[in-house]
Structure formats: C-alpha cells, structure tokens
Amino acid sequence: MASTSALTLALTSASPSETALNSASVSPRLTSRLIAPFAGEVELLDTITGVDRRAAEYIIAEIGVDMARFGNSARLASWAGRCPGHHESAGKHKSGRSRPGSKWLAAIMAQRAEAAGRSKNTYLGAQFQRLRGRRGHPKARKAVEHSILVAAYHVLDRHAAYQDLSTSRKLSGNR
C-alpha cells in the first residue's frame, strides 16, 4: 500500500486535469522506479481498449493491484464513483447521483473513456456510440468509464490480458 501511495503522490500535481493531460509533469526516473514492481500489471492494463501506459500507471496508483480488498467489480466501481446512481422512492425513479470518488481517477477515466469511444470495431467504442445516441454524451462516457474499470478489476484479479468482446460477438446487437 505504501508504494501505491508514493506513486499517487508522484503522479499528482496542482490539479487532476493538468496531471492527466501533462505526462511530462513527473520525472520519468521517479515514475519508472515507483512503477517497476507493477510492470506486469501495467502491461496487462495496457491491453484494455483506450488505456495506455500512463493511464494504467494512474489506475494502479489509485486502486492498487490487490483486488481482494474490493470483493467484486461492482464495489470497485462504487468506491471509484464510476457507477450510475439510483434513487427510487414509492416506485418513482428520482434523480440518482453517483458519489464523487477520486478526482484523480475520475480525470484519467474520463479521458480514457473518450479515447475508447472513438475506437473503431471495439466493444467499448460500439457501447459509447450506442449509448450516446440514446442517452447523451456524458452518460455514455460514464458508462464506458464503468466498463473500463470493471475490465481493469477482472484483468488485475485474474492476471489475464483483456479480451475485447467484439471478437467473440457481433457489434450489431444480434447475439
């Protein structure tokens, strides 16, 4: 835990958007020394659509590599504030807001969801495009953020590379 805290401290600067956008803000030697114990996990996270090496480092810095502390992917998404809110009372659906979660993780996940949404012939790209048409851009981005985080949980929990669902299913919706 201490090493991921040191990595978080090294990766953070004045604001989350500056840090997420400015990869040169951190000394490459410092980052490489702190991330070296997690090189295998970084490579595995790099297989997720839209997640690059820098984003993988941020994800590891924020959530760590031990997924046993969360129990399942839904708890991780809830902790991170990347799951949809739900408020229902007397059978009526009211405005549900997600919890804020980590602002550092939120900034990097928003960027990576946008990148995944622009990808062609991938499950995450198709999910983003499908939801953007029906629910709007912000909700589609949040849904893709959730999917990326769930994929990251399973990649780190199983120590297996991400396999895009588009290779095993048709993206057209016929299953």
NORJOBEL-V658893 format. One record per helix or strand. SS is the DSSP state (helix for helix, strand for strand). FROM is the first residue (numbers start at 1). TO is the last residue. If there is no record, write none. Layout:
SS_FROM_TO ; SS_FROM_TO
//
This chain:
helix_2_11 ; helix_16_21 ; helix_23_25 ; helix_28_45 ; helix_53_63 ; helix_67_69 ; helix_73_80 ; strand_87_89 ; strand_92_94 ; helix_103_117 ; helix_123_135 ; helix_137_158 ; helix_165_167
//
